């Protein structure tokens, strides 16, 4: 099954960057395995973190609390945020790690931020590449998900910063117009982004890695807010800006069903983010399955 048909992937990597002037080495991983983010209470996310800034900081990850597509820091559909808790040589911290698999190792990216007993961030001078002009090295690998062993993007990430008194809470809901569509019909997903909480959500961004389509049956956009969106290489990106609490944005994506869509059909998940979101547990919706029956 292709990555675009599943709900949540996983990432691994290791290498070094230069931040304080000294070499800072890392080994990091994160993602969805065995139903991460699903169920009540949600199944835990998978991963680990080891980070050593040779200027004097040592970080050892103790838990993973979130795994999401980066639509917040340096937005990119190939970048992932791994959040969790860790111990350091100066006390306990929350962390957020950003990784990007850019295809070529010298263009891969790694950054980290800590809050708590240690306040530390490479983000202001990032993103830090693992080669080229910034002098780092290493490799990040974004792995395709396994639909039978995966979960959904989401979780909580305190290291991204505390919520303001006006607490924003952006969420997304994705549904299939029809649960079953035959060859020659049209498969449609309806997507609604909702701004909740007690304050406006800023820089609201929707990202959806759609199932790969043949040239003669591309994805098309419709709905009242489709003008804020684009589809490129089967990746849907919507930029909704600031959304006041209580408002919604609605779009739909459709494609013609062809014979090769049988018997797998379509699996798809939408993910939303906002700069000041205080609740990451409702930022993904899916995987939503559309069944394509095979002709007798």
HELIX and SHEET records of a PDB file:
HELIX    1   1 UNK A    3  UNK A    5  5                                   3    
HELIX    2   2 UNK A  105  UNK A  107  5                                   3    
HELIX    3   3 UNK A  123  UNK A  125  5                                   3    
HELIX    4   4 UNK A  132  UNK A  134  5                                   3    
HELIX    5   5 UNK A  147  UNK A  149  5                                   3    
HELIX    6   6 UNK A  158  UNK A  160  5                                   3    
HELIX    7   7 UNK A  215  UNK A  217  5                                   3    
HELIX    8   8 UNK A  226  UNK A  228  5                                   3    
HELIX    9   9 UNK A  259  UNK A  261  5                                   3    
SHEET    1   A 9 UNK A 120  UNK A 121  0                                        
SHEET    2   A 9 UNK A 109  UNK A 116 -1                                        
SHEET    3   A 9 UNK A  91  UNK A 100 -1                                        
SHEET    4   A 9 UNK A  76  UNK A  88 -1                                        
SHEET    5   A 9 UNK A  57  UNK A  70 -1                                        
SHEET    6   A 9 UNK A  46  UNK A  53 -1                                        
SHEET    7   A 9 UNK A  23  UNK A  31 -1                                        
SHEET    8   A 9 UNK A  10  UNK A  18 -1                                        
SHEET    9   A 9 UNK A 137  UNK A 143 -1                                        
SHEET    1   B 6 UNK A 120  UNK A 121  0                                        
SHEET    2   B 6 UNK A 109  UNK A 116 -1                                        
SHEET    3   B 6 UNK A  91  UNK A 100 -1                                        
SHEET    4   B 6 UNK A  76  UNK A  88 -1                                        
SHEET    5   B 6 UNK A  57  UNK A  70 -1                                        
SHEET    6   B 6 UNK A 154  UNK A 155 -1                                        
SHEET    1   C 4 UNK A 168  UNK A 176  0                                        
SHEET    2   C 4 UNK A 186  UNK A 197 -1                                        
SHEET    3   C 4 UNK A 248  UNK A 256 -1                                        
SHEET    4   C 4 UNK A 220  UNK A 222 -1                                        
SHEET    1   D 5 UNK A 229  UNK A 232  0                                        
SHEET    2   D 5 UNK A 235  UNK A 243 -1                                        
SHEET    3   D 5 UNK A 201  UNK A 209 -1                                        
SHEET    4   D 5 UNK A 266  UNK A 273 -1                                        
SHEET    5   D 5 UNK A 284  UNK A 290 -1                                        
END                                                                             
